Amino acid sequence: MSRPQQITVLGATGSIGLSTLDVIARHPERYQVFALSGFTRLSELLALCVRHAPGSP
């Protein structure tokens, strides 16, 4: 089986970013969060980092 594709989500706290993270979470065998970025919603970004553990093997 191949390794999951590493995904960077720019604007992770926005509507498109959250939808992207939902798809990633539904398909862990195919995708893995590599990095997340955000601009003003830093507490939400931190929560997403805790949940999705970007960069973890």
Rosetta blueprint (number, residue, H / E / L):
1 M L
2 S L
3 R L
4 P L
5 Q E
6 Q E
7 I E
8 T E
9 V E
10 L L
11 G L
12 A L
13 T L
14 G L
15 S H
16 I H
17 G H
18 L H
19 S H
20 T H
21 L H
22 D H
23 V H
24 I H
25 A H
26 R H
27 H L
28 P L
29 E L
30 R L
31 Y E
32 Q E
33 V E
34 F E
35 A E
36 L E
37 S L
38 G L
39 F L
40 T L
41 R L
42 L H
43 S H
44 E H
45 L H
46 L H
47 A H
48 L H
49 C H
50 V H
51 R H
52 H H
53 A L
54 P L
55 G L
56 S L
57 P L
